[in-house]
């Protein structure tokens, strides 16, 4: 195995270990301060959530969930609550039960009281997800003071909980969100528009369950900064925070003039949920990408790398991000070669300046130990779609960086991996892909291909087919649904 392939293999293993760390069994656990097995405390039957006791004496517990990680969360809850669990409804990605068949941590009991809907193939809302949303809201509306409702929320929840406000049709809403996505809108911006058009998001699920004894939401975050009002479009969030309005977002992307009048009217009547309406409501973020990046550090050390978590809040369009990463790499090499001083390196440091001294210490340690530097980043970039190809932001970022590593001799030895922790990158079966100059060399050696042919895949946003066809998919990262979701992970190895 060549040195490049060995390092790329290591990056793949680091990614897989990071995903393992954020699986629901590790997050919704006593070790993470969620002790959900009922026990007697002061004569009352309680569960413990982040150090707080929740009284469930003589209560019926119910669970609803929507998102890519909620199946595993529900399994943990079912095991813990036992006979206290009365019923439940989950909306999960199509095919996830079959993929995890036989996996105990991802399989409900044979006689489970939890009903499962599978839908939203390729992260697109569908009739199954719509039916699940209607049933979930109906269950929430049936709650009384004798009931406790657990709400499991994770990334992908927006697509798996579609309930458009009448008279809006699901297909109309889908087309609008697709246009926004293709324009490069962030997940935050898309979710604000979703909330404005929804009869269940933006706190409205919590309003439906306002008669319950308690509504307890467990959230696995897939958005930069963990904004619980926007994760899965905030179905149980109780207060309105300051964001752009849906109308302003559509005007920003020049889409406002394209939409029908009835959609404009819905957006101009925004949902208002007051905190006092939801006194029974509590929300807990049980996991985010900081858990995943910490696991990446642990694994990198075992592989003899010097790791540094550069950022957990990566955003921006992938073409701009590729330039930012390459410029930073060149600054690192300039510093290592004595071409610039510490002050210049600090000035061009593209991440939080408060972490620069820790970065510098790690970089100097690399020189002393002769071990490679591994930059670890996490977040959720966007991609502008103008072509008709298949792919996602992770694969396109890897493809763009492969070209840069090939064309810039100083970057010939850099290796990179970009993948979604949910296992899905865009509307295709890959989680992401790897980048190195060797990717381009392998492509050019196939049937006398040219760099112009390579560039055509980028121009057509066809990164999935590029990686699928090259070397039998050796540079692809394909995991299938992982059962979790804490955004994307970027691993940049500087040799």
N, C-alpha and C positions, 0 to 999 in steps of 0.2 A: 504494500500500500504506500502511495506517495505521501510526502509530508502534508501536502494540501488536503488530500483525502482523509488523512488521519485527524487533522484538526477539524475538518468539517464534520467528521463522525463524532468527535468530542462535543462540538457545538450542539449537534442533534441530541446527544445524551443529556447535556445540561438543560436543554429546553424541556425534554421529557421529565426530568427530575423536578423542574420548576412547576410543571403542570400537576405532577403528583402531589406536590405540597399544597395545592389549592383545591384538591378534590373535597367534596362535601364531608366525607367521613373524617377528614382532618380538621375541617373548619367548624362544623357543628358538633363539637365534642367537648367533653369535660376538660381536656387539655387546653382548649381554647376558651375556657371559662363559660361553657354552655352545658350545664348539667341538667338535662331535661327529663331525667327519671324522677317521677313523683316520689316524694318522701315526706314524712311527718316532721313539721317544724312548729313548735308551740301549739300543738293540738290541731294544726291545719295541714292539709295536703298541699305541698308546694313543689314547684320546679325552680331552678336557679338559673337566672340569665344575667351574665356579666356582673355577678355578685349580688344581684337583687332577687328577692324571693317573690314569686308570683303565685297567689293563692288560687288553686283550682279545685278546692273542696266542693264536692257535689256538683261539679261543672261538667258539661259535655264539651269535649275538645274537637274542633273541626280544623281541617287544613285545606287551603287552596294554594296553588302555585303555578307559576308561568315563567318559562325561561329555559336556557340550555343546561342549567345546573340544578334545577329543582327536583329532578327525579332522585338523585342521590341525597338531597336534603330531606326529602319526604321519607326515604328509607330510614334515615337516622331518627327522624321524628317518630315514625311508626314503631321502631324498636324501643325507643325510650318511653313513649306514652303508654304503650300496651293497651290495657282495657279502658283507659281514659279516652282513647281515640274513638270518636263516634262516626265520622265520615269525612270524605275529602274529594277534591277534584283537582287534577293537574292538567296543564296544557304544556306539552313537551315536543321537541323536534321530531319530525317524522323519521322512523327507523331506529330511534335511540334504544327502545326496549330490545329489539332484535340484536342490535350490536352488543348490548351488555348482557345478553341472555346467559345465565349461569354465573354471573358476577354478583356475589352476595351483597356487596356494598351498593349495587345499583339495581337491585331487584326487590320489589315489594313482596309481601307474603302472598302465597298462592290464593288465600281467601281474603285478600286485602279489602278493606272498606273504602279504599281510595280509588276513584274512577279516573282513568287516564284517557286523554285525548291526544292523539299525535297529529301534528299539522305543521304549517309554515315551512314546507320544504324549501331549501336554499334561502331561508330567512325571509320568505315572502308570505304574508298573511293569506289564509284560505278559509274555506267554509268550515272545516273542522275546528280551526282556531276560533272562528267566529262563534260557533256553537258552544265551545268551551267557555268563552267569555260571557255569553248569555247565562249559562248555567252557574258560573262562578258568582256573577252579580246576584242572581236569584237566591243562591245559598246565603250570600252575605245579607241580603234583605230579610232573611228568615231568622236571623240571630235575635236572641233575647238575653236577659240578664243571667240566664242559666247556661250561657254558651261562651266559650273562648274560641276565637278564630285566629289561627296561625296563618300568616301569609308569607309564602316563600317566593322571593323575587331574585331574578338574575338577568344578566344580559341575554338578549333575544326575546325578553318578555314583551317588548312592544309589538313584535310581529305575532306573538302567540296569545295576545290579549286584545284583538281588534274588535271594537264595538263602536262603529261610527255613529255620530249623532244623526237622527233622522233630519232631513230626507237623504242624507249623504249615503251613497252606496260604497261598499268595500272596494270595488274595482276603481272607483274615482279616487278614493283616498290613496290606494296603492300607486296609481299612476303619478300622483302629485309627489309622493315621497320618493319615488324612483327618479323623477326629474331633479329633485333637490339633491339626491345622492350623486347623480351624474354631474351636477354642477360643482361638486366638491364641498357641499355643506357638511358641517361637523355633525356628530351624533347628537350633541346638545341641541343644535339648531333644528335637526329633523324631529327630535322628541318634543320640542316646544310646539311645532306645527301639529304633531300627532295629538298632543294634549288638547289643543284648541278645537280639534275635530272629533274628540272622543267623548263617549258617554260613560266611561269607566276609569280613564286615566286622570292624572292631575288631582288626586285625592278623592275622586268620586267613588272608588271601591270602599274606602274607609267610611264615607258618608252613608253608603248602603248598609254598612255593618255597625252603624252608630248605636244600635240598641244592644250590642253584645256586652258582656261583662268586661271583656278585654279583646283588643285587636293587637296582635304581636307580629311584627314583620321582621323576617330575617333576610338580609340582603347580601348578595355577593356582587361586588361593584365591578362594572365594566366601563366606567366613564372616569376620565381624568378628574381628580379631586374628590371623588366619591360623592357627587351631589345627589342625595337621596330623592330630591324632587324631580330628577331627570332619569335616574336608572329605571329602565322599563317604563319610562314616562310617568313615574311617581304616582302609582294608583292609590297609595295610602299616605302620601305626604300631606300634611295638614295646613301649611301656610304657603302663600305665594311669595316667591323670592324675585329679586330684580333681574330679569332677563329681557332681551329683546322680545317684542310681541311677535306673534306669528305673521301678522301683516308686514311688519318691518323686515322679517327674514325673507319673505317671498319677494319683496321689493328689492332687497339687497341682491338677489340672484335673478332679477328681471323676470320673475314668473307671475307677479301679481296680475298683470294685464291679461294673462292667458287663462285664468281660472274663471269658472262660471259664477254668476251672481249669488246663487244659493250657498256656494262654498265661502264666498267673501262674507256673507251675512253671518254664517256660523263662526267664523274667525273673529268677527268684531263683537260677538257676544261671548267673551272669554269666561271660563269657569272660575268662580270665586269660592274658595273653601276656607272658612275661618277656623282658627285653632280651637276656639271654644266649642265648636261643633263636635270635636273629636277628643274629648277628655279621656276616652278609654284607649287611646291610640299610642303605641310605642314602636319605634323602629331601631333596629340594630344592624350595623354593617359587620357581618361575620368574617369577611375576607376581601382582600383587594390585591393589587399587583405588588405591593410591598412584601407580601408573603412570598410571592413567586420569585422576586428578585433576590430576596435573602436566601432562598433555596439555591438559586443560581450561583451565588457567591460560595456557598458551602460545597457544591459540586465542583466548581472551578478550582478551588484550592486542592481538592483531591486529584485533579488532573494536572497539577503543577503549573497553573496559571496564576497571575496576580490580578484579581478581579477588582473592579471599581464600579459601583452603581452611580452612573452619571446623571440619570433622571428617571423618574417614574411618571412624568407628565408630558411625554412627547406628543406633540400635535403638529399640524401643518400638512401641506400637500407634499406627496412623496418626491416629486421632482426637486422641490426646494430642500427637502430633508436630505436627499442624496447629495446635493451640493454642500449643505451644512456639514454632513459627516466627512466628506472628502476634504473640505477646507480645514476641519479640525485635525484630521489625520496628518495633513501636510504640516500643520503647525507642530504637531508632536514630533515628527521626523526632523523638522528644523531645529527644535530644541535639543533633541538627542544628538544632532550633528554639530551643535554649538553655533548655529546660524542665527538664533534669536535667544534673548535672555528671558529670565523668569517673568519680568514685567510684561514683555510682549506676549508671551504665552498666556498670561493671566488676562490680558486685554482681549484676546481672541477666544477665550474660553466660552463656549456657546451655551453652557448650562448655568445653574444657579451659582452665582459667584461665591456664596457662602461655603460651597463644597470644594473650592479650588485648592485650598491648602491640603486637603485630604487627597485630592487627585494628584497633586505634585508629589506628595510623599509616596503614593503608589507607583508613580512613574519612575522616581528615583530608585525605589526598591527593585523595579524591573531591571534597571541598569546594573544594580549591585548583584542581584541574584541570577541574572541572565535568563529570567523566565518571561514569557510573553505577557503583555498587558491585555486583559479582557475587559472591554467597556460594556456595561450592561445598561440597557435602556428599556423603558416600557411606556406604553401609552396607546393612543389611537389616532394615527394620521388619517388623511383623506386622499382620494385620488380623483383627478379630473378625467372623465371618460369621454373620449371623442371618437374612438374606434368601435368596431363591431366584434372584437375578440372576446375571449373569456379569461377571467382572472380576478385578482383582488389586490388590495394595496400592498400586502406583504410580498406577494410574488413579483409585482411590478417594481417595488423598491429593490428587491434582490437583483432583478434583471438590470435595472439602471446602474446599480453599484458594480455589478460584474463588468459592465462596459467601462466604467470609470477606472476600475482596478486594472483592466487590460490596457487602457489607453495611457494611463499615467504610470510610467516605470517605477516611481517611488512607492506606488501602492500595489505593485504586482504580488506581494506576499500577504496582503490583508485577506482575512476570511470573515464571512458575515453570514448570519442567519436571521431571518425575520419570519415570525409565524404567530398565528392567533392561538391563544390558549384554549379557545373553544374548539379548535380543530377545523374550523371552517374559515376560509378566506375568500370572500365574495361568493357568487353563485356557482361554486364548484366544489369538488371533493378534497381539495388540498388545504392544509393548514397554513402553508407558506412555502418558502424556498431558501436555498443557500446561494451565496455569491462568492466568487473568486475569479481571478484572471483565467483560471483553468476552465471555467464554464465557457468563456468565449473561445478559448483555444480548441476545446472539444467541438464546439459548434462549427468553427471554421474548417476543421479537419474533415467534417462530414460532407462528402460529395461536393467538395470545392465551394462551400458556402462563403459568402462575403460579409463584411461588416454591415454593408447596406441591407443584406437579408436579415441580419440580426436586428438592426434598427427598425425594420418593418414590424417586428413583433411588439416593440415598445410603442410605436406610433399607432398600432391597431389595438392597444390594450389587450394583447393576447398572450400574456405571461404564462397562463396555465398550459396552453398547448405547447409553448416553447419548452417548458420544463418537462412536460409529459413525454415529448418526443425525443428529448436529448438523453442519450446514454441510458435508455430504458427507465427514465425517471430517477436516476441516481441523486440528482440535486434537488429533488422535490422533498418536501416535508409533508407526509400524508399520515394522519392519525385516525381519521374518522372523528365523530363526536367524542369529545373527551369527558363530557359530563360536568364541565365547569366552564368558567369564563371570567377572566380578569384582564381583558384587553390583549394587546400584542406585546411580544417580547422581541427585542433586538439585541443580538450578541455580535460584537465587533472585536475581532481578535487581531491585535497588532503584533506582528512577528518581527 
